């Protein structure tokens, strides 16, 4: 497949691209000038998601088959990047005829009643509000074949290859395991139109994804 990864230079994005390159052609977006991956299956696009929707759309190849949105503002310009930027990539993908769209979100982004129960969310309220409405737009205002993946806290430690999904705990996630989960849902048709949260657990990632 030919896949666009929006946010290829991010912590999750980098691991995701590495995994996808084993089987697919990947176009990674980044504002960095140097090429991120030395691989014949990799090309790079300086895509500004704060630009207009039409500008974004014009830069997308016609034969892209799936889009990942794994970009993040890092707490800066959350409205421009995590909300408006995300929605514009959805609109551009839809206008381009791309159907598959996979969103990296955050645990409980659509369950606002749980925000006050989790102290870590209170410190990220603007980010959560942005993710909440971006996810809502994807679900309710697009015709995309979406999957929304909602990890808890991201940790830079070795992956285990095992997760737990859809329980009531926010939990923690090795970044590598989040990337592996995102890669796994690409061809898992049972995840189309689904939203699920995850954290490190005791179920093989592919097996867990198959139960969504």
C-alpha positions as CSV (number, residue, x, y, z in Angstrom):
1,X,0.0,0.0,0.0
2,X,1.0,3.6,-0.4
3,X,0.5,5.3,3.0
4,X,0.7,8.9,4.2
5,X,2.0,9.3,7.8
6,X,1.3,12.8,9.0
7,X,3.8,13.4,11.8
8,X,6.6,11.0,10.8
9,X,9.2,12.8,12.9
10,X,7.2,12.4,16.1
11,X,7.9,9.8,18.8
12,X,5.1,7.5,17.7
13,X,5.4,8.5,14.0
14,X,9.0,7.5,13.7
15,X,8.4,4.0,15.1
16,X,5.3,3.6,13.0
17,X,7.1,4.5,9.8
18,X,9.9,2.0,10.5
19,X,7.3,-0.8,10.9
20,X,5.3,0.2,7.9
21,X,8.3,0.3,5.6
22,X,8.8,-3.4,5.9
23,X,5.7,-4.0,3.7
24,X,4.5,-0.6,2.3
25,X,5.5,2.6,0.5
26,X,5.4,5.4,3.0
27,X,5.2,9.2,2.6
28,X,6.2,10.8,5.8
29,X,5.4,14.4,6.6
30,X,7.8,16.6,8.6
31,X,9.0,20.1,8.7
32,X,12.6,18.9,9.1
33,X,14.8,19.3,6.1
34,X,16.9,16.1,6.4
35,X,15.4,12.9,5.2
36,X,14.3,10.8,8.1
37,X,14.7,7.3,6.7
38,X,17.1,5.9,4.2
39,X,14.8,3.4,2.5
40,X,13.7,3.0,-1.1
41,X,10.1,2.7,0.1
42,X,10.2,6.1,1.8
43,X,9.6,9.6,0.5
44,X,9.2,12.8,2.5
45,X,6.8,15.7,2.3
46,X,7.1,19.1,3.9
47,X,3.4,19.4,4.7
48,X,2.2,22.4,6.7
49,X,-1.0,21.3,8.3
50,X,-1.6,24.9,9.5
51,X,-2.0,25.9,5.8
52,X,-5.4,25.9,4.0
53,X,-7.2,22.6,3.3
54,X,-6.8,23.2,-0.4
55,X,-3.1,23.7,-0.1
56,X,-2.8,20.4,1.9
57,X,-5.0,18.6,-0.6
58,X,-2.9,19.7,-3.6
59,X,0.2,18.1,-2.1
60,X,-1.3,14.7,-1.6
61,X,-0.7,12.0,-4.3
62,X,-3.8,10.7,-6.0
63,X,-2.9,7.1,-5.3
64,X,-2.5,7.3,-1.5
65,X,-4.5,4.4,0.0
66,X,-4.4,5.3,3.7
67,X,-3.6,8.2,6.0
68,X,-2.3,8.1,9.5
69,X,-2.6,11.2,11.7
70,X,0.1,10.9,14.4
71,X,1.2,14.6,14.5
72,X,1.1,16.6,17.7
73,X,1.7,20.1,18.8
74,X,3.6,19.2,21.9
75,X,1.3,21.6,23.8
76,X,1.9,24.5,21.4
77,X,-0.7,25.6,18.9
78,X,-3.0,22.9,20.0
79,X,-6.0,24.4,18.2
80,X,-4.0,24.9,14.9
81,X,-2.4,21.4,14.9
82,X,-4.3,18.9,17.0
83,X,-7.8,20.2,16.1
84,X,-7.9,22.3,12.9
85,X,-4.9,20.7,11.3
86,X,-6.2,17.2,11.9
87,X,-9.7,18.1,10.5
88,X,-8.1,19.6,7.4
89,X,-6.2,16.4,6.7
90,X,-9.5,14.5,7.1
91,X,-11.2,16.9,4.6
92,X,-8.3,16.7,2.2
93,X,-8.3,12.9,2.3
94,X,-12.0,12.7,1.8
95,X,-11.9,15.1,-1.2
96,X,-9.0,13.1,-2.7
97,X,-11.0,9.9,-2.5
98,X,-8.8,8.3,0.2
99,X,-11.0,6.2,2.4
100,X,-8.8,4.7,5.2
101,X,-7.9,7.1,8.0
102,X,-6.3,6.1,11.3
103,X,-6.2,8.7,14.1
104,X,-3.8,8.6,17.0
105,X,-5.8,10.1,19.8
106,X,-5.7,10.0,23.7
107,X,-7.4,7.8,26.2
108,X,-10.9,9.0,27.1
109,X,-10.8,11.8,24.5
110,X,-14.5,11.3,23.8
111,X,-15.5,10.5,27.4
112,X,-15.5,13.9,29.0
113,X,-17.1,12.6,32.2
114,X,-13.8,10.8,33.0
115,X,-11.6,13.8,32.6
116,X,-12.0,15.0,36.2
117,X,-11.3,11.4,37.5
118,X,-7.8,11.4,35.9
119,X,-5.5,14.1,37.3
120,X,-3.1,13.9,34.3
121,X,-5.9,15.0,32.0
122,X,-6.5,18.1,33.9
123,X,-3.0,19.3,33.1
124,X,-3.6,18.7,29.4
125,X,-7.1,20.2,29.2
126,X,-6.6,22.3,26.0
127,X,-5.0,19.3,24.3
128,X,-7.9,17.1,25.3
129,X,-10.5,19.5,24.2
130,X,-8.8,19.7,20.8
131,X,-8.6,15.9,20.5
132,X,-12.2,15.6,21.6
133,X,-13.6,17.7,18.8
134,X,-11.2,16.4,16.2
135,X,-12.3,12.9,17.0
136,X,-15.9,14.0,16.9
137,X,-15.5,15.5,13.5
138,X,-13.9,12.3,12.2
139,X,-16.8,10.2,13.5
140,X,-19.7,12.4,12.8
141,X,-18.8,14.7,9.9
142,X,-16.6,12.5,7.6
143,X,-17.3,9.5,5.4
144,X,-13.9,8.1,6.0
145,X,-13.2,4.5,7.1
146,X,-11.7,5.6,10.4
147,X,-10.1,3.9,13.3
148,X,-9.3,6.0,16.4
149,X,-6.6,4.6,18.7
150,X,-6.5,6.0,22.2
151,X,-3.4,5.2,24.2
152,X,-2.8,6.4,27.8
153,X,0.5,8.0,28.8
154,X,3.4,7.4,26.3
155,X,6.6,6.1,27.8
156,X,10.0,5.8,26.2
157,X,10.8,2.2,27.2
158,X,11.1,-1.1,25.4
159,X,7.9,-2.5,23.9
160,X,6.4,-5.7,25.2
161,X,4.3,-6.6,22.1
162,X,1.3,-7.0,24.5
163,X,-1.5,-4.6,25.4
164,X,-4.9,-4.4,27.1
165,X,-7.7,-2.7,25.3
166,X,-11.0,-1.0,26.3
167,X,-10.8,-1.2,30.1
168,X,-11.5,1.6,32.5
169,X,-7.8,2.4,33.4
170,X,-5.8,5.0,31.5
171,X,-2.6,3.1,32.0
172,X,0.8,3.6,30.4
173,X,2.1,2.6,26.9
174,X,5.5,1.9,25.5
175,X,5.7,4.0,22.4
176,X,6.8,1.1,20.3
177,X,3.7,-0.8,21.3
178,X,1.5,2.1,20.3
179,X,3.2,2.2,16.9
180,X,2.8,-1.6,16.5
181,X,-0.9,-1.3,17.3
182,X,-1.4,1.5,14.8
183,X,0.4,-0.7,12.1
184,X,-1.8,-3.7,13.0
185,X,-5.1,-1.9,12.5
186,X,-4.2,-0.9,8.9
187,X,-5.5,-4.1,7.4
188,X,-7.8,-5.1,10.2
189,X,-11.2,-4.4,8.7
190,X,-12.9,-5.2,12.0
191,X,-11.4,-1.9,13.4
192,X,-13.1,0.3,10.7
193,X,-15.6,2.6,12.4
194,X,-14.2,1.7,15.8
195,X,-12.6,3.6,18.7
196,X,-10.6,1.8,21.3
197,X,-8.2,2.7,24.2
198,X,-5.2,0.7,25.2
199,X,-2.3,0.4,27.6
200,X,0.4,-2.2,28.2
201,X,-1.1,-5.5,29.2
202,X,-0.8,-9.2,28.6
203,X,-2.5,-9.9,25.2
204,X,-0.5,-10.1,22.0
205,X,-1.2,-6.9,20.0
206,X,-2.5,-8.6,16.9
207,X,-4.8,-10.8,19.0
208,X,-6.1,-7.8,20.9
209,X,-6.7,-5.8,17.7
210,X,-8.7,-8.8,16.3
211,X,-11.1,-8.4,19.2
212,X,-12.0,-4.8,18.5
